[in-house]
Amino acid sequence: MKKYVISFVVLSAMCCSAGWAASEPPLPKGYHSWQKSGRKIVTDKSSLFYGIHYLYADKKAMQGYQAGNKFREGSRIVVEFFNIKGNSSADGPLNMIVLMQKDKRQKGTGGWLFAGYSGDGRPSGLDPLKNCFECHQKEASHKDYVISTSKDFVR
């Protein structure tokens, strides 16, 4: 399970940090009030996603998790990525934010819009197909392309 959580974080970051600047929605306001996951830490310094991660799921996404990863149109999941502060496991600066939003118009990415933002909330401009969906397709095609599960929200 721990391996899947770390894989989700890594793959989501790669995938969701991507987004077409022209089609990226604004970062959802108030997502900090959504259901928050437990703290996830990737301590492998060679990993692109070395750091601390939190998932946020809106009500529709939480219903999707509870239904065995079957998500309704409009479900949104946000992941925040923090650096590790010094040699401790304390949260350092926010360095990346990613969004998955269920959108049936996104045929090439399994019905999901993937968007990435820098730590200050500006679009990252990476390619969502190559940097996001390829990993989600490989790791979670049987779970509506969402790598995380409801277990990630149990603390």
Phi and psi restraints in degrees (value plus and minus 20) as a CYANA .aco file:
   2 LYS   PHI     -79.7   -39.7
   2 LYS   PSI     -58.2   -18.2
   3 LYS   PHI     -82.0   -42.0
   3 LYS   PSI     -60.2   -20.2
   4 TYR   PHI     -88.3   -48.3
   4 TYR   PSI     -57.2   -17.2
   5 VAL   PHI     -83.6   -43.6
   5 VAL   PSI     -66.6   -26.6
   6 ILE   PHI     -83.7   -43.7
   6 ILE   PSI     -62.1   -22.1
   7 SER   PHI     -80.8   -40.8
   7 SER   PSI     -61.1   -21.1
   8 PHE   PHI     -79.6   -39.6
   8 PHE   PSI     -68.0   -28.0
   9 VAL   PHI     -80.5   -40.5
   9 VAL   PSI     -67.5   -27.5
  10 VAL   PHI     -83.7   -43.7
  10 VAL   PSI     -69.0   -29.0
  11 LEU   PHI     -87.8   -47.8
  11 LEU   PSI     -58.9   -18.9
  12 SER   PHI     -84.1   -44.1
  12 SER   PSI     -61.5   -21.5
  13 ALA   PHI     -82.3   -42.3
  13 ALA   PSI     -67.1   -27.1
  14 MET   PHI     -82.6   -42.6
  14 MET   PSI     -63.5   -23.5
  15 CYS   PHI     -98.4   -58.4
  15 CYS   PSI     -66.1   -26.1
  16 CYS   PHI    -102.6   -62.6
  16 CYS   PSI     -37.8     2.2
  17 SER   PHI     -90.0   -50.0
  17 SER   PSI     -29.2    10.8
  18 ALA   PHI    -111.0   -71.0
  18 ALA   PSI     132.3   172.3
  19 GLY   PHI     159.5   199.5
  19 GLY   PSI     128.4   168.4
  20 TRP   PHI     -99.6   -59.6
  20 TRP   PSI     102.8   142.8
  21 ALA   PHI     -75.4   -35.4
  21 ALA   PSI     -58.1   -18.1
  22 ALA   PHI     -90.4   -50.4
  22 ALA   PSI     -49.6    -9.6
  23 SER   PHI    -127.4   -87.4
  23 SER   PSI     -19.1    20.9
  24 GLU   PHI     -90.0   -50.0
  24 GLU   PSI     107.2   147.2
  25 PRO   PHI     -95.2   -55.2
  25 PRO   PSI     142.1   182.1
  26 PRO   PHI     -83.5   -43.5
  26 PRO   PSI     132.4   172.4
  27 LEU   PHI     -79.6   -39.6
  27 LEU   PSI     112.0   152.0
  28 PRO   PHI     -79.8   -39.8
  28 PRO   PSI     110.1   150.1
  29 LYS   PHI     -93.6   -53.6
  29 LYS   PSI     121.7   161.7
  30 GLY   PHI      57.9    97.9
  30 GLY   PSI      -7.2    32.8
  31 TYR   PHI     -84.5   -44.5
  31 TYR   PSI     -39.7     0.3
  32 HIS   PHI     -86.1   -46.1
  32 HIS   PSI     -35.8     4.2
  33 SER   PHI    -108.0   -68.0
  33 SER   PSI     -26.1    13.9
  34 TRP   PHI     -94.4   -54.4
  34 TRP   PSI     152.3   192.3
  35 GLN   PHI     -81.4   -41.4
  35 GLN   PSI     109.1   149.1
  36 LYS   PHI    -128.3   -88.3
  36 LYS   PSI     119.1   159.1
  37 SER   PHI     -96.5   -56.5
  37 SER   PSI     153.1   193.1
  38 GLY   PHI     -90.3   -50.3
  38 GLY   PSI     147.6   187.6
  39 ARG   PHI     -95.4   -55.4
  39 ARG   PSI     112.0   152.0
  40 LYS   PHI    -136.5   -96.5
  40 LYS   PSI     115.1   155.1
  41 ILE   PHI    -145.0  -105.0
  41 ILE   PSI     110.7   150.7
  42 VAL   PHI    -130.2   -90.2
  42 VAL   PSI      90.8   130.8
  43 THR   PHI    -117.8   -77.8
  43 THR   PSI     -23.0    17.0
  44 ASP   PHI     -93.2   -53.2
  44 ASP   PSI      86.8   126.8
  45 LYS   PHI     -86.0   -46.0
  45 LYS   PSI     -36.0     4.0
  46 SER   PHI    -105.1   -65.1
  46 SER   PSI     -29.5    10.5
  47 SER   PHI     -96.2   -56.2
  47 SER   PSI     120.1   160.1
  48 LEU   PHI     -80.7   -40.7
  48 LEU   PSI     -45.5    -5.5
  49 PHE   PHI    -131.5   -91.5
  49 PHE   PSI      10.5    50.5
  50 TYR   PHI     -73.2   -33.2
  50 TYR   PSI     106.3   146.3
  51 GLY   PHI     126.4   166.4
  51 GLY   PSI    -180.3  -140.3
  52 ILE   PHI    -137.3   -97.3
  52 ILE   PSI     119.0   159.0
  53 HIS   PHI    -155.0  -115.0
  53 HIS   PSI     124.9   164.9
  54 TYR   PHI    -153.4  -113.4
  54 TYR   PSI     118.9   158.9
  55 LEU   PHI    -123.7   -83.7
  55 LEU   PSI     125.1   165.1
  56 TYR   PHI    -147.0  -107.0
  56 TYR   PSI     112.7   152.7
  57 ALA   PHI    -146.5  -106.5
  57 ALA   PSI     110.7   150.7
  58 ASP   PHI     -94.1   -54.1
  58 ASP   PSI     158.3   198.3
  59 LYS   PHI     -79.8   -39.8
  59 LYS   PSI     -62.7   -22.7
  60 LYS   PHI     -83.4   -43.4
  60 LYS   PSI     -61.5   -21.5
  61 ALA   PHI     -85.5   -45.5
  61 ALA   PSI     -60.2   -20.2
  62 MET   PHI     -83.6   -43.6
  62 MET   PSI     -57.9   -17.9
  63 GLN   PHI     -83.2   -43.2
  63 GLN   PSI     -58.2   -18.2
  64 GLY   PHI     -85.0   -45.0
  64 GLY   PSI     -62.2   -22.2
  65 TYR   PHI     -80.3   -40.3
  65 TYR   PSI     -67.0   -27.0
  66 GLN   PHI     -86.5   -46.5
  66 GLN   PSI     -41.7    -1.7
  67 ALA   PHI    -111.6   -71.6
  67 ALA   PSI      -1.7    38.3
  68 GLY   PHI      59.1    99.1
  68 GLY   PSI      19.5    59.5
  69 ASN   PHI      44.0    84.0
  69 ASN   PSI      31.4    71.4
  70 LYS   PHI    -142.0  -102.0
  70 LYS   PSI      80.9   120.9
  71 PHE   PHI    -120.5   -80.5
  71 PHE   PSI     118.1   158.1
  72 ARG   PHI    -103.7   -63.7
  72 ARG   PSI     138.7   178.7
  73 GLU   PHI     -71.1   -31.1
  73 GLU   PSI     114.3   154.3
  74 GLY   PHI      70.8   110.8
  74 GLY   PSI     -28.1    11.9
  75 SER   PHI     -78.2   -38.2
  75 SER   PSI     119.6   159.6
  76 ARG   PHI    -152.1  -112.1
  76 ARG   PSI     117.4   157.4
  77 ILE   PHI    -148.9  -108.9
  77 ILE   PSI     109.5   149.5
  78 VAL   PHI    -138.6   -98.6
  78 VAL   PSI     118.5   158.5
  79 VAL   PHI    -142.4  -102.4
  79 VAL   PSI     110.0   150.0
  80 GLU   PHI    -125.4   -85.4
  80 GLU   PSI     118.0   158.0
  81 PHE   PHI    -139.0   -99.0
  81 PHE   PSI     104.0   144.0
  82 PHE   PHI    -134.8   -94.8
  82 PHE   PSI     127.5   167.5
  83 ASN   PHI     -91.7   -51.7
  83 ASN   PSI     138.2   178.2
  84 ILE   PHI    -106.0   -66.0
  84 ILE   PSI     110.6   150.6
  85 LYS   PHI     -99.2   -59.2
  85 LYS   PSI      95.4   135.4
  86 GLY   PHI      38.9    78.9
  86 GLY   PSI    -160.1  -120.1
  87 ASN   PHI    -114.8   -74.8
  87 ASN   PSI     -14.8    25.2
  88 SER   PHI    -112.3   -72.3
  88 SER   PSI    -199.6  -159.6
  89 SER   PHI    -123.2   -83.2
  89 SER   PSI       2.6    42.6
  90 ALA   PHI     -94.7   -54.7
  90 ALA   PSI     129.8   169.8
  91 ASP   PHI     -85.1   -45.1
  91 ASP   PSI     107.0   147.0
  92 GLY   PHI    -116.3   -76.3
  92 GLY   PSI    -174.8  -134.8
  93 PRO   PHI     -87.0   -47.0
  93 PRO   PSI     126.5   166.5
  94 LEU   PHI     -88.8   -48.8
  94 LEU   PSI     107.0   147.0
  95 ASN   PHI    -137.5   -97.5
  95 ASN   PSI     -36.2     3.8
  96 MET   PHI    -180.5  -140.5
  96 MET   PSI     126.1   166.1
  97 ILE   PHI    -151.6  -111.6
  97 ILE   PSI     117.1   157.1
  98 VAL   PHI    -148.6  -108.6
  98 VAL   PSI     134.1   174.1
  99 LEU   PHI    -154.3  -114.3
  99 LEU   PSI     115.3   155.3
 100 MET   PHI    -137.4   -97.4
 100 MET   PSI     109.0   149.0
 101 GLN   PHI    -152.7  -112.7
 101 GLN   PSI     103.7   143.7
 102 LYS   PHI     -85.6   -45.6
 102 LYS   PSI     100.7   140.7
 103 ASP   PHI    -168.5  -128.5
 103 ASP   PSI      82.8   122.8
 104 LYS   PHI     -78.5   -38.5
 104 LYS   PSI     -38.5     1.5
 105 ARG   PHI     -92.8   -52.8
 105 ARG   PSI     -35.7     4.3
 106 GLN   PHI    -107.1   -67.1
 106 GLN   PSI      50.1    90.1
 107 LYS   PHI     -83.0   -43.0
 107 LYS   PSI     -57.0   -17.0
 108 GLY   PHI     -96.1   -56.1
 108 GLY   PSI     -28.6    11.4
 109 THR   PHI    -148.4  -108.4
 109 THR   PSI      19.8    59.8
 110 GLY   PHI      45.7    85.7
 110 GLY   PSI       2.7    42.7
 111 GLY   PHI      62.9   102.9
 111 GLY   PSI      -1.4    38.6
 112 TRP   PHI    -143.8  -103.8
 112 TRP   PSI     119.1   159.1
 113 LEU   PHI    -113.3   -73.3
 113 LEU   PSI     108.1   148.1
 114 PHE   PHI    -129.9   -89.9
 114 PHE   PSI     112.5   152.5
 115 ALA   PHI    -162.2  -122.2
 115 ALA   PSI     124.0   164.0
 116 GLY   PHI    -145.4  -105.4
 116 GLY   PSI     129.6   169.6
 117 TYR   PHI    -158.2  -118.2
 117 TYR   PSI     128.9   168.9
 118 SER   PHI     -93.1   -53.1
 118 SER   PSI     153.4   193.4
 119 GLY   PHI     -77.6   -37.6
 119 GLY   PSI     -44.7    -4.7
 120 ASP   PHI    -113.3   -73.3
 120 ASP   PSI     -12.2    27.8
 121 GLY   PHI      70.0   110.0
 121 GLY   PSI     -17.0    23.0
 122 ARG   PHI    -101.9   -61.9
 122 ARG   PSI     124.7   164.7
 123 PRO   PHI     -76.9   -36.9
 123 PRO   PSI     120.9   160.9
 124 SER   PHI    -104.2   -64.2
 124 SER   PSI     -48.6    -8.6
 125 GLY   PHI      57.5    97.5
 125 GLY   PSI      -3.9    36.1
 126 LEU   PHI    -102.3   -62.3
 126 LEU   PSI     143.5   183.5
 127 ASP   PHI     -99.8   -59.8
 127 ASP   PSI      93.6   133.6
 128 PRO   PHI     -88.4   -48.4
 128 PRO   PSI     -49.1    -9.1
 129 LEU   PHI     -88.9   -48.9
 129 LEU   PSI     -71.0   -31.0
 130 LYS   PHI     -96.0   -56.0
 130 LYS   PSI     -64.7   -24.7
 131 ASN   PHI    -107.6   -67.6
 131 ASN   PSI     -33.2     6.8
 132 CYS   PHI    -141.6  -101.6
 132 CYS   PSI     -86.3   -46.3
 133 PHE   PHI     -83.2   -43.2
 133 PHE   PSI     -55.3   -15.3
 134 GLU   PHI     -75.5   -35.5
 134 GLU   PSI     -62.0   -22.0
 135 CYS   PHI     -92.2   -52.2
 135 CYS   PSI     -62.9   -22.9
 136 HIS   PHI     -83.5   -43.5
 136 HIS   PSI     -56.8   -16.8
 137 GLN   PHI     -85.2   -45.2
 137 GLN   PSI     -63.4   -23.4
 138 LYS   PHI     -89.3   -49.3
 138 LYS   PSI     -62.3   -22.3
 139 GLU   PHI    -110.1   -70.1
 139 GLU   PSI     -45.9    -5.9
 140 ALA   PHI    -164.7  -124.7
 140 ALA   PSI       9.3    49.3
 141 SER   PHI     -81.3   -41.3
 141 SER   PSI     -49.3    -9.3
 142 HIS   PHI    -100.8   -60.8
 142 HIS   PSI     -24.2    15.8
 143 LYS   PHI    -143.6  -103.6
 143 LYS   PSI      19.2    59.2
 144 ASP   PHI      36.6    76.6
 144 ASP   PSI      12.5    52.5
 145 TYR   PHI      47.6    87.6
 145 TYR   PSI      -5.8    34.2
 146 VAL   PHI    -126.3   -86.3
 146 VAL   PSI     100.1   140.1
 147 ILE   PHI     -96.5   -56.5
 147 ILE   PSI     -56.5   -16.5
 148 SER   PHI     -94.6   -54.6
 148 SER   PSI     145.2   185.2
 149 THR   PHI    -155.4  -115.4
 149 THR   PSI     157.5   197.5
 150 SER   PHI     -80.4   -40.4
 150 SER   PSI     -45.8    -5.8
 151 LYS   PHI     -83.2   -43.2
 151 LYS   PSI     -44.1    -4.1
 152 ASP   PHI     -89.0   -49.0
 152 ASP   PSI     -35.3     4.7
 153 PHE   PHI    -121.0   -81.0
 153 PHE   PSI     -18.2    21.8
 154 VAL   PHI    -109.2   -69.2
 154 VAL   PSI     105.9   145.9
